[in-house]
Amino acid sequence: MKKFIPAIIAIALILIVVAGSFGMKLKEKYSYSDEQQNLAEYYDLLAAADSRSVAVVLQNERIPNWAKLIDGRCYMELRDVQALLNERFYHDENEGLLIYTTPTQKIIHVVGSNAYSVDGSEQAVDYAITVQEGESLYLALDYVKLYTNFSYELFSEPNRMQLRTEWGSRDSATISKDTHVRVKGGIKSPILRAVEEGEVVTVLETMETWSKVKTNDVMIGYVENKFLEGHMTEDEIPVTDYAEPEYTSIHRDYKINLGWHAIYSEAGNDTFESAVDGTGTMNVISPTWFFLDGSEGDIQAIPSKAYVEKAHARNMEVWALLENISLECNTHEVLSYTSKREKLINTLMSYLLEYDIDGINVDFESLSGETGEHFTQFLRELSIACRLNGIVLSVDNYVPRESNTFYNRKEQGVVADYVIIMGYDEHWGGGGVAGSVASIGYVQEGIEKTLKDVPAEKIINALPFYTRVWKTNGGEVTSEALGMEAAAEFISKYDVPTVWDEETCQNYGEIQMGDTFYQVWLEDERSIETKLTVMKNLNVGGVAAWQLGLEDKDIWDVIDLFVKG
């Protein structure tokens, strides 16, 4: 037996070692990690270019935007303020101004100062409202709060901020026993911070054994469900007393029926009677009276009091058109300077009031993307003048495309009274491709996309009173725009066979004459009626037409039916 004792001892020792090793592995597997997360790294502050950077948690999510501490106050870059809080803050880099518009006021701040003026009345705060650092302009959030519904709360070590722009319901729970909030759901995950018994956390997501939570100091991580009790849902109370201003609009309780009257000289004003003859229920006429001229905010104008009086005698409103195409002008230059916008608006308003003009129709075409924000600011400022003087503001727009989103139809739908879709030029003279001027799909798409941004009662869809005759010769495609009667005469004169095209909802004709291939998609009573049916079904606020004098007079019977409902 004695000879077996060493072996037994050896086996026992091996078993003890194995058991100890196994126990250590079990302990390692099931014990909680005490590794602390580097919070600066967690909030991406190590990657921040500036030690003054403040991480931002918007609602319940860390976002890639940054705030900044400057002289103990919290600032955000203008582009972030516009994207996250309020897009109506506008920076005039040329004249060093920050402008904010309300429905009736323009608030102007000189960049770098602690003062601002409201309609000329000077006011000041005890901090720099803006700070320019390189190409970046920073706005004090305390100033932004004067005009914006949001709240923020700062925390340090590391610098972070709770930013709230929405308030709804909140799911919460109480910590039942001292534990930790961890980066991920797992006991080996690093610790964000300790939470104590009785502390209330916001529950963002509940899983099988862990829940995603947010602490009151904006730590977002995970806690085991066994440490959460007293679950409840409660309404959040906004911590701001800001009240959004009301943007009032002029709205007629009937369908707008507008016709554009192309006038390019004072003598053209004498054509009013012939232009409106037989136009049925047309209740708005828009003469081309105002032309942007040069680069200083000047306009050329050819209004007529007699014209306005004649229109009013026929129960027609006059919405004079302002355009930027006919004369040499630099639209971007004018719109990007506050002083030039002001000159343009003041000059325009003086004409509107002097001649008793009911409205203004802004038709600024071929703008570049860089001009978009300045155009929007122009409309905001013009809307103030129109609103205070009872002038109707309407704005012309292309059919929505990715390439023209900078026209900002959503903001137009707020500040303008009517938003007009130029529902034509689907295929245009310089496009080099033959096709319909306004197919039914093009018209419907234009309205439906605009409806995403603009209330239906503010939308006016414009129809073409013209047709293009397309000519293809030797691979070259050209076209000629003809009025309705002239297009019908072309079809008749050359005996062009036509057939109803279900895709475009137009009568289509083609013919080969010599070396030239002719194509035409007719705008006629049937095509117009089909478009008006779509407009009726989508309940838009009215119809417009380009241009008076090109129509077959019978077309007004069809339009009258739409206007009368």
VOGU-3710 file (C-alpha; in Angstrom, 3 decimals, decimal comma):
1> mkkfipaiia> 0,000/0,000/0,000  2,857/2,329/0,887  4,171/2,172/-2,639  0,841/3,640/-3,925  0,767/6,610/-1,540  3,123/8,833/-3,604  1,064/8,140/-6,675  -2,170/8,982/-4,879  -0,657/12,203/-3,566  0,574/13,090/-7,022
11> ialilivvag> -2,868/12,462/-8,519  -4,475/14,504/-5,764  -2,109/17,365/-6,380  -2,862/17,224/-10,084  -6,586/17,247/-9,347  -6,162/20,222/-7,028  -4,206/22,093/-9,671  -6,764/21,233/-12,358  -9,647/22,216/-10,082  -7,895/25,434/-9,159
21> sfgmklkeky> -7,249/26,232/-12,789  -10,837/25,397/-13,668  -12,083/27,528/-10,786  -9,940/30,422/-11,926  -11,342/30,103/-15,415  -14,875/29,975/-14,036  -14,168/33,031/-11,907  -12,643/34,808/-14,883  -15,632/33,881/-17,040  -18,361/34,886/-14,621
31> sysdeqqnla> -16,827/37,767/-12,719  -17,569/41,403/-13,621  -14,873/43,399/-15,343  -13,690/46,502/-13,494  -12,085/48,054/-16,607  -12,952/51,760/-16,899  -13,812/53,194/-20,281  -11,794/56,230/-21,376  -14,646/58,733/-21,554  -12,817/61,175/-23,813
41> eyydllaaad> -12,364/58,328/-26,260  -15,988/57,226/-25,775  -17,249/60,687/-26,782  -14,729/60,950/-29,648  -13,141/63,933/-27,937  -9,661/62,557/-28,614  -10,398/62,985/-32,307  -11,696/66,528/-31,846  -9,468/69,227/-33,236  -10,041/71,586/-30,313
51> srsvavvlqn> -9,796/71,029/-26,558  -12,832/73,303/-26,217  -14,976/70,831/-28,156  -18,197/69,588/-26,616  -19,734/66,252/-27,611  -23,429/66,503/-28,449  -26,186/64,067/-27,556  -29,332/65,003/-29,477  -32,390/63,548/-27,776  -31,034/60,078/-27,002
61> eripnwakli> -28,292/59,702/-29,586  -24,691/60,834/-29,852  -24,364/62,759/-33,123  -21,181/63,622/-35,044  -21,698/67,389/-34,625  -19,733/69,432/-32,064  -20,375/72,396/-29,856  -17,583/74,551/-28,478  -16,884/76,326/-25,185  -15,757/79,901/-25,794
71> dgrcymelrd> -15,229/82,129/-22,751  -17,289/79,727/-20,683  -20,288/79,796/-23,047  -21,552/77,188/-25,453  -21,439/77,911/-29,195  -22,267/75,896/-32,297  -21,132/76,380/-35,861  -23,700/78,140/-38,030  -24,142/75,191/-40,391  -24,946/72,941/-37,413
81> vqallnerfy> -27,383/75,475/-35,979  -29,132/75,592/-39,351  -29,214/71,810/-39,698  -30,189/70,911/-36,132  -31,979/73,885/-34,613  -33,151/76,661/-36,934  -32,434/77,115/-40,633  -33,585/80,750/-40,627  -30,292/82,094/-39,282  -28,618/83,615/-42,322
91> hdeneglliy> -25,018/84,788/-42,685  -24,208/87,622/-45,054  -20,465/87,085/-45,478  -20,126/90,075/-47,784  -21,372/92,606/-45,253  -20,504/90,730/-42,059  -24,061/90,317/-40,806  -26,091/87,590/-39,147  -29,790/87,979/-39,915  -32,830/86,292/-38,488
101> ttptqkiihv> -36,318/86,864/-39,842  -39,658/86,395/-38,141  -43,011/86,766/-39,928  -42,903/90,528/-39,381  -39,378/91,500/-38,280  -35,769/91,373/-39,424  -33,198/90,981/-36,638  -29,708/92,102/-37,666  -26,465/91,399/-35,813  -22,998/92,624/-36,770
111> vgsnaysvdg> -20,703/89,590/-36,599  -18,384/89,642/-33,597  -20,409/92,105/-31,523  -22,711/91,616/-28,537  -25,541/93,677/-30,025  -28,428/93,184/-32,411  -31,182/95,365/-33,798  -34,879/94,600/-34,191  -36,361/96,846/-36,852  -33,732/99,450/-35,999
121> seqavdyait> -34,100/99,176/-32,214  -30,685/98,351/-30,714  -30,380/95,653/-28,055  -27,367/94,048/-26,387  -26,348/90,988/-24,356  -23,333/90,381/-22,101  -21,574/87,975/-24,456  -20,356/87,813/-28,020  -23,297/86,638/-30,094  -21,008/85,316/-32,826
131> vqegeslyla> -17,351/84,329/-32,984  -15,525/84,009/-36,278  -12,730/81,429/-36,263  -11,149/80,953/-39,683  -13,934/80,168/-42,147  -16,287/79,008/-39,394  -18,887/81,237/-37,755  -19,998/80,164/-34,276  -23,300/81,233/-32,708  -23,944/81,467/-28,986
141> ldyvklytnf> -26,661/78,976/-28,140  -28,131/81,426/-25,643  -28,776/83,803/-28,555  -30,201/81,034/-30,728  -32,611/80,230/-27,865  -34,179/83,686/-28,214  -35,722/82,521/-31,494  -35,750/78,741/-31,277  -37,549/76,055/-29,310  -34,820/73,858/-27,805
151> syelfsepnr> -32,932/73,237/-24,577  -29,390/72,244/-23,701  -27,487/71,172/-20,608  -23,696/71,032/-20,265  -21,593/68,487/-18,421  -17,839/68,352/-17,908  -15,039/65,777/-17,575  -15,422/65,209/-20,397  -17,238/68,085/-22,105  -20,618/66,889/-23,335
161> mqlrtewgsr> -24,064/68,308/-23,886  -27,648/67,123/-23,799  -29,497/68,843/-26,634  -33,263/68,528/-26,903  -35,489/69,736/-29,731  -38,418/67,388/-29,142  -40,415/66,336/-26,121  -42,686/63,321/-25,917  -42,937/60,365/-23,577  -40,061/58,881/-21,604
171> dsatiskdth> -39,585/55,291/-20,413  -37,718/55,244/-17,122  -36,624/52,812/-14,410  -34,997/52,999/-10,983  -31,672/51,359/-10,123  -32,456/48,716/-7,447  -28,859/48,089/-6,326  -25,494/49,763/-6,848  -24,104/48,654/-10,192  -22,458/50,020/-13,353
181> vrvkggiksp> -23,460/51,334/-16,742  -21,306/49,578/-19,315  -20,379/50,399/-22,896  -22,065/47,249/-24,200  -24,386/44,592/-22,847  -21,984/42,188/-21,130  -20,226/41,873/-17,804  -16,828/42,097/-19,497  -17,662/45,346/-21,228  -15,825/48,439/-19,910
191> ilraveegev> -17,562/50,610/-17,311  -18,900/54,041/-18,229  -19,785/54,976/-14,697  -21,265/53,654/-11,463  -24,962/54,079/-10,784  -26,342/54,023/-7,283  -29,443/52,501/-5,790  -32,390/54,840/-6,278  -30,980/56,606/-9,347  -33,479/57,016/-12,197
201> vtvletmetw> -32,364/56,287/-15,755  -34,051/56,577/-19,116  -34,659/53,180/-20,715  -33,977/53,335/-24,442  -34,142/49,656/-25,375  -34,888/46,462/-23,444  -33,306/43,142/-24,376  -33,352/39,692/-22,754  -30,907/40,338/-19,900  -29,649/43,891/-20,501
211> skvktndvmi> -31,239/47,267/-21,257  -29,814/50,264/-23,065  -30,159/53,284/-20,795  -29,229/56,949/-20,554  -28,219/58,524/-17,274  -29,133/62,063/-16,310  -25,599/63,188/-17,149  -25,806/61,793/-20,679  -24,042/58,473/-20,330  -25,582/56,043/-22,790
221> gyvenkfleg> -24,777/52,407/-22,124  -26,142/49,144/-20,735  -27,402/47,906/-17,360  -28,506/44,387/-16,415  -32,287/44,090/-16,233  -32,075/42,577/-12,736  -30,895/45,970/-11,454  -33,873/47,854/-12,933  -37,214/48,234/-11,173  -40,171/50,574/-11,082
231> hmtedeipvt> -40,550/50,859/-14,829  -42,845/53,677/-15,893  -43,726/55,891/-18,846  -44,148/59,617/-18,285  -44,670/62,716/-20,405  -41,612/64,907/-20,828  -41,985/68,531/-19,801  -40,345/71,022/-22,170  -37,859/73,231/-20,391  -38,285/76,159/-22,732
241> dyaepeytsi> -40,943/78,840/-22,797  -40,323/79,831/-26,410  -43,443/80,158/-28,545  -43,186/79,680/-32,304  -44,417/82,725/-34,254  -47,340/82,287/-36,610  -46,681/82,786/-40,299  -49,931/84,168/-41,642  -50,748/83,856/-45,332  -53,161/85,481/-47,698
251> hrdykinlgw> -55,457/82,768/-48,985  -58,401/83,181/-51,320  -61,407/80,968/-50,652  -61,615/80,101/-54,336  -59,356/78,550/-56,955  -56,778/80,889/-58,402  -57,001/81,159/-62,188  -53,921/83,074/-63,300  -52,744/84,057/-66,739  -49,293/85,473/-67,438
261> haiyseagnd> -49,357/88,461/-69,771  -46,032/88,897/-71,559  -45,346/92,657/-71,743  -41,874/93,917/-72,518  -42,607/97,594/-73,207  -44,972/100,263/-71,939  -46,913/99,948/-75,179  -47,705/96,364/-74,224  -49,958/97,643/-71,453  -52,429/98,674/-74,127
271> tfesavdgtg> -53,012/95,026/-75,012  -54,891/94,267/-71,782  -58,329/94,018/-73,385  -57,240/91,670/-76,150  -55,299/89,535/-73,669  -58,264/88,970/-71,343  -60,946/88,671/-74,016  -62,779/85,393/-73,620  -60,770/84,268/-70,565  -63,841/83,220/-68,603
281> tmnvisptwf> -63,198/82,862/-64,882  -59,620/84,116/-64,969  -59,290/86,064/-61,708  -55,586/86,952/-61,626  -53,442/88,472/-64,346  -49,671/88,636/-64,053  -48,085/91,198/-66,383  -44,301/91,058/-66,839  -43,631/94,489/-65,352  -40,454/94,266/-63,266
291> fldgsegdiq> -37,010/93,207/-64,466  -33,896/92,745/-62,351  -31,257/95,040/-63,824  -27,511/94,952/-63,181  -25,881/93,900/-59,914  -26,881/96,601/-57,408  -30,526/95,739/-56,750  -31,991/97,997/-59,437  -35,059/97,130/-61,477  -36,596/98,311/-64,691
301> aipskayvek> -40,323/98,800/-64,363  -43,214/99,398/-66,752  -46,367/99,298/-64,571  -49,583/101,054/-65,554  -52,309/102,444/-63,269  -54,810/102,290/-66,119  -54,012/98,590/-66,573  -54,601/97,905/-62,881  -57,865/99,834/-62,909  -59,096/97,872/-65,939
311> aharnmevwa> -58,221/94,594/-64,233  -59,967/95,570/-61,010  -63,025/96,610/-63,000  -63,187/93,022/-64,271  -62,730/91,624/-60,703  -59,191/90,540/-61,543  -56,250/90,866/-59,208  -52,906/91,980/-60,606  -49,877/89,967/-59,450  -47,033/91,727/-61,242
321> llenislecn> -44,128/89,523/-62,282  -40,513/90,162/-61,242  -38,002/88,241/-63,371  -34,244/87,915/-63,803  -33,944/86,732/-67,408  -34,714/89,519/-69,858  -32,007/92,021/-68,872  -28,346/91,629/-68,035  -28,132/91,102/-64,326  -26,125/89,245/-61,711
331> thevlsytsk> -28,768/87,580/-59,560  -26,266/86,028/-57,159  -24,540/89,370/-56,596  -27,802/91,117/-55,789  -29,208/88,427/-53,516  -26,007/87,797/-51,533  -25,781/91,398/-50,230  -28,241/92,492/-47,574  -28,094/96,120/-48,699  -28,864/95,163/-52,310
341> reklintlms> -31,762/92,891/-51,313  -33,117/95,747/-49,202  -32,831/98,181/-52,108  -34,614/95,743/-54,434  -37,429/95,090/-51,956  -37,940/98,753/-51,067  -38,039/99,783/-54,733  -40,425/96,991/-55,586  -42,770/97,749/-52,687  -42,915/101,423/-53,597
351> ylleydidgi> -44,186/100,477/-57,068  -46,682/97,946/-55,723  -48,188/100,459/-53,309  -48,129/103,397/-55,718  -49,897/101,480/-58,488  -52,305/99,597/-56,198  -50,922/96,250/-57,362  -52,378/93,269/-55,486  -49,450/90,895/-55,541  -45,966/90,113/-56,725
361> nvdfeslsge> -44,959/86,985/-58,627  -41,246/86,176/-58,285  -39,834/84,336/-61,285  -36,099/83,899/-60,697  -34,842/81,187/-63,021  -31,516/79,504/-63,789  -30,178/80,039/-60,285  -27,059/78,182/-59,181  -26,841/76,052/-56,074  -24,664/78,643/-54,316
371> tgehftqflr> -27,406/81,237/-54,794  -30,073/79,083/-53,151  -29,652/80,255/-49,540  -29,591/83,915/-50,649  -32,738/83,450/-52,749  -34,508/81,919/-49,757  -33,425/84,814/-47,557  -34,682/87,264/-50,179  -38,099/85,581/-50,085  -38,160/85,709/-46,270
381> elsiacrlng> -37,407/89,437/-46,270  -39,787/90,154/-49,142  -42,518/88,202/-47,348  -42,224/90,527/-44,338  -42,867/93,582/-46,520  -45,719/91,831/-48,340  -47,302/90,582/-45,105  -47,215/94,031/-43,493  -48,759/95,644/-46,576  -51,353/93,021/-47,551
391> ivlsvdnyvp> -49,568/92,119/-50,796  -49,880/88,566/-52,169  -46,507/86,849/-52,586  -46,267/84,032/-55,129  -43,106/82,263/-56,274  -42,483/80,324/-59,489  -40,681/76,984/-59,332  -39,457/74,273/-61,635  -40,902/70,789/-61,313  -38,938/69,342/-58,350
401> resntfynrk> -35,691/67,601/-59,225  -32,590/66,762/-57,189  -30,824/69,489/-59,146  -33,137/72,269/-57,895  -33,786/71,405/-54,242  -31,910/74,569/-53,236  -34,990/76,586/-54,240  -36,223/75,368/-50,818  -39,894/74,803/-51,579  -40,536/73,847/-47,955
411> eqgvvadyvi> -39,569/77,318/-46,743  -41,465/78,870/-49,638  -44,533/76,992/-48,427  -44,201/78,820/-45,103  -43,304/82,376/-46,104  -45,122/82,697/-49,455  -48,855/82,814/-50,046  -48,772/80,699/-53,209  -46,155/78,401/-54,724  -46,481/78,047/-58,490
421> imgydehwgg> -45,168/74,987/-60,328  -44,067/75,716/-63,883  -45,461/72,399/-65,057  -43,973/72,584/-68,537  -40,648/72,516/-70,401  -40,299/68,809/-69,725  -38,572/68,905/-73,083  -37,362/72,367/-73,993  -35,915/74,159/-76,963  -32,272/73,876/-75,966
431> ggvagsvasi> -32,487/70,337/-74,666  -31,671/68,574/-77,918  -34,214/65,803/-77,270  -37,665/65,717/-78,824  -40,572/65,082/-76,511  -43,640/66,390/-74,762  -43,671/69,850/-73,217  -45,834/68,568/-70,373  -46,746/64,880/-70,266  -49,338/63,811/-67,710
441> gyvqegiekt> -46,740/61,910/-65,696  -44,520/64,990/-65,554  -47,386/67,153/-64,329  -48,542/64,658/-61,713  -45,014/64,061/-60,452  -44,431/67,795/-60,121  -47,522/68,276/-57,993  -47,020/65,184/-55,842  -43,419/66,081/-55,056  -44,365/69,671/-54,252
451> lkdvpaekii> -47,104/68,410/-51,924  -44,390/66,899/-49,726  -43,236/70,417/-48,878  -46,149/72,757/-49,560  -49,814/72,646/-48,440  -52,171/71,802/-51,304  -54,156/75,030/-50,917  -50,975/77,032/-51,617  -50,035/75,149/-54,786  -50,846/76,528/-58,230
461> nalpfytrvw> -49,922/74,354/-61,189  -49,094/76,181/-64,404  -50,070/74,764/-67,813  -48,560/75,490/-71,226  -50,621/77,213/-73,890  -47,973/76,228/-76,422  -46,710/73,182/-78,277  -43,265/72,471/-79,700  -42,880/71,240/-83,264  -39,729/69,148/-83,264
471> ktnggevtse> -37,522/68,815/-86,331  -34,832/66,171/-86,711  -32,488/66,590/-89,660  -29,150/64,850/-90,013  -29,031/64,016/-86,331  -29,657/67,641/-85,296  -32,787/68,241/-83,218  -34,403/71,687/-83,139  -37,863/72,937/-82,256  -40,254/75,818/-82,645
481> algmeaaaef> -42,797/76,840/-80,012  -46,274/77,417/-81,430  -49,493/78,557/-79,804  -52,437/76,177/-79,775  -54,074/77,544/-82,926  -50,782/77,705/-84,823  -50,004/74,105/-83,871  -53,437/72,996/-85,077  -52,844/74,849/-88,342  -49,515/73,028/-88,773
491> iskydvptvw> -51,267/69,677/-88,342  -53,957/70,657/-90,836  -51,690/72,271/-93,425  -49,350/69,307/-93,705  -52,004/66,657/-93,072  -50,068/65,245/-90,123  -51,783/62,099/-88,805  -52,321/62,188/-85,021  -53,177/59,529/-82,460  -53,928/59,756/-78,741
501> deetcqnyge> -50,859/58,741/-76,767  -51,880/57,101/-73,490  -48,438/57,567/-71,954  -48,314/61,351/-72,338  -52,096/61,876/-72,568  -51,623/64,027/-75,651  -52,402/63,780/-79,322  -49,139/62,791/-81,008  -48,267/63,345/-84,648  -45,248/62,697/-86,839
511> iqmgdtfyqv> -44,406/63,093/-90,485  -41,377/62,863/-92,767  -41,041/65,767/-95,178  -37,940/65,597/-97,313  -34,882/65,208/-95,103  -36,689/66,436/-92,004  -38,634/64,320/-89,515  -41,337/66,292/-87,661  -42,861/65,343/-84,290  -45,473/67,073/-82,215
521> wledersiet> -47,128/66,374/-78,858  -50,171/68,634/-78,960  -51,482/70,774/-76,130  -55,185/70,972/-76,863  -58,512/70,812/-75,101  -58,208/67,096/-74,354  -54,650/67,238/-72,980  -55,443/70,282/-70,830  -58,597/68,640/-69,495  -56,591/65,551/-68,509
531> kltvmknlnv> -54,069/67,689/-66,599  -56,856/69,593/-64,859  -58,395/66,302/-63,738  -55,141/65,362/-62,024  -54,997/68,816/-60,435  -58,580/68,474/-59,218  -57,889/65,046/-57,712  -54,852/66,437/-55,870  -56,897/69,439/-54,732  -54,371/72,135/-55,626
541> ggvaawqlgl> -55,156/75,774/-54,958  -55,330/76,904/-58,547  -54,187/76,926/-62,148  -51,892/79,236/-64,110  -51,086/79,411/-67,803  -48,139/80,542/-69,905  -48,976/82,623/-71,758  -52,052/84,658/-72,650  -52,522/84,978/-76,389  -51,231/81,524/-77,268
551> edkdiwdvid> -54,409/79,681/-76,304  -57,363/78,461/-78,259  -60,154/80,479/-76,634  -62,265/77,330/-76,238  -59,727/76,150/-73,683  -61,215/78,541/-71,116  -64,400/76,487/-70,970  -62,355/73,534/-69,717  -60,450/75,685/-67,226  -63,697/77,241/-65,980
561> lfvkg> -65,007/73,807/-65,028  -61,906/73,229/-62,875  -62,132/76,654/-61,230  -65,838/76,249/-60,482  -65,244/72,767/-59,061
//
